[in-house]
């Protein structure tokens, strides 16, 4: 089994779209692929329980269907920081529970892609952060850079934090989230020069992104 942890420069940088595109790219190469979003806030109540729209899309993109609880072990109703949402309902976000769900998915697939929540340093508890998840799962990290004003600072700080905290930064993917971004190519050149990891793809602005179209922008080497 192989896998990646997908993090981002901030909320709204396109982590889910890139996760779905990576899943589709690996599936096009004949791999059995599953996805996971261990922690999600901003969930809707369904007869089966709380459901997050992004986690449901990741579940649906899987090569085969697995229980929702494995894809999203921690689902919170309110769209607030996950550690605050957990406190509101009186629970703690435990890495062991996330690891157990991930282990079950890895038994069934060739690849498991795990999407984070928010950015790299989002708290999950008093002494736990999003960046602790890939360490617990022993996964290399892919950084999604949302191309917009301010992305240079966000990207460089996040890449620096990933490298200093242990996990391998396998690469980064540029995702244009501002259709009118000024100096787009110059910003890309700066990111390529300063991020000490390979660029795995550049995804242009799309009015209606879909996994297959994004996959075509991600020329994976393996």
Secondary structure as GFF3:
##gff-version 3
##sequence-region A 1 222
A	DSSP	beta_strand	2	8	.	.	.	ID=ss1
A	DSSP	alpha_helix	15	28	.	.	.	ID=ss2
A	DSSP	beta_strand	33	36	.	.	.	ID=ss3
A	DSSP	beta_strand	39	41	.	.	.	ID=ss4
A	DSSP	beta_strand	44	46	.	.	.	ID=ss5
A	DSSP	beta_strand	49	51	.	.	.	ID=ss6
A	DSSP	alpha_helix	53	61	.	.	.	ID=ss7
A	DSSP	alpha_helix	68	71	.	.	.	ID=ss8
A	DSSP	beta_strand	74	76	.	.	.	ID=ss9
A	DSSP	alpha_helix	82	89	.	.	.	ID=ss10
A	DSSP	alpha_helix	95	106	.	.	.	ID=ss11
A	DSSP	beta_strand	111	115	.	.	.	ID=ss12
A	DSSP	beta_strand	123	125	.	.	.	ID=ss13
A	DSSP	beta_strand	128	129	.	.	.	ID=ss14
A	DSSP	alpha_helix	131	137	.	.	.	ID=ss15
A	DSSP	beta_strand	140	147	.	.	.	ID=ss16
A	DSSP	alpha_helix	151	165	.	.	.	ID=ss17
A	DSSP	beta_strand	169	176	.	.	.	ID=ss18
A	DSSP	alpha_helix	184	194	.	.	.	ID=ss19
A	DSSP	beta_strand	199	203	.	.	.	ID=ss20
A	DSSP	alpha_helix	211	215	.	.	.	ID=ss21
###
